[in-house]
Amino acid sequence: RTQRILRYTSGIELGLVRIEGVPMPSFIEGWQDMGQYREGTTGMPRGLVHTMRAITGRFNFPKVMGTVVDTIMDLGASRLLVILATEGEVDNFTFSLNAVTGMLRYRLEEYGYRVYT
């Protein structure tokens, strides 16, 4: 684990504790000195999977949420963080926090997932 002390302008000191990732590929010259903190590991701990799915075309809430649910089911993860982003404006009535969490609960709870905000 890597620790670093940060001092914000407010004078509050915070300790950054980071779980080291998997070792950098050894076929890369100088791999031991690579990585975000130069300790030879990646930023992704073992078991952490990063995935992205892009939906092209006009924004369609049911299609977006269906893709999110499909991605969650494909990963089969026990815990996950979902981040949704869009280009341009989408009104809050259609794409609100309540609408998103409601749809996720409706589609995922039957598979044993719990949705938190």
Protein Blocks (a to p, Z undefined) as FASTA:
>chain_A
ZZdddddfkopacdddddddddddfkbghklmgcjkonopafbdghiacdddddedjddf
klmmmmmmmmmmmnopabdcdddddedjddfklmgfklmmmmmmmmmmmnopacdZZ
